[in-house]
Amino acid sequence: MTTTTAIARPDTHDMIVVHRVFRRESDLMPTLIRAVPDGDTARAEVLAQAFSDYQLGLHLHHTGEDELVWPLLLARVDLEADMVLRMETQHEVVAGTLAEASRRMPDWQAAPSAATAAPLVSALTEHRAALLEHLHDEEEHILPLIEEHLTVAEWARLGQRFAEEVPKDKMLFFLGMILEDADPAERQAMMANLPAPARFVWKAFGQRQWRRRVSKIRAGLGRS
């Protein structure tokens, strides 16, 4: 009698949960910027910092994929290699649009007005369009390849690297952003992957800190 042992494959659903953050925040940011009263530099500072954190999170997410995921897939796929290469190209486009928004940010931050907001909002709109195309393609075409060709340990390394590179004073904020739109099962799975001390810190005070900051960022939107 011959028995076969099923090879464990990664569950990539956590990537979809993370992608919700970038979809949500790239949608909210132009609305928040347009709503800033002329000359309100204090409010502009709050949103500029939120943009900086968004930029950091997306940069770490994409560089992790560039270094830990795409090379493994390219070494193991054949017909799908063009799609993996497309991911690399899309990362460059997304990074370019985000860099353009970053270049526009200081002028608006120094003197918030409809005139200084317009080019920034335009750059953010272009960024969101490129980002949404990329996220769709990745979820549709790449996540199935990851489940087929990467090991559980290789996939886990992506999340471990993110945790290692995120500044410690931003870790709880990023955790809150990921958990915000998670359903109960997704939230439970995410929390289960955290070390016990991190779960304690989140429940003890991290969640409250995150809510306070998000309320400040989204003031006037009715969403916090």
Secondary structure, 3 states (H helix, E strand, C coil): CCCCCCCCCCCCHHHHHHHHHHHHHHHHHHHHHHCCCCCCHHHHHHHHHHHHHHHHHHHHHHHHHHHHCHHHHHHHCCCCHHHHHHHHHHHHHHHHHHHHHHHHHHHHHHCCCHHHHHHHHHHHHHHHHHHHHHHHHHHHHHHHHHHHHCCHHHHHHHHHHHHHHCCHHHHHHHHHHHHCCCCHHHHHHHHHCCCHHHHHHHHHHHHHHHHHHHHHHCCCCCCC
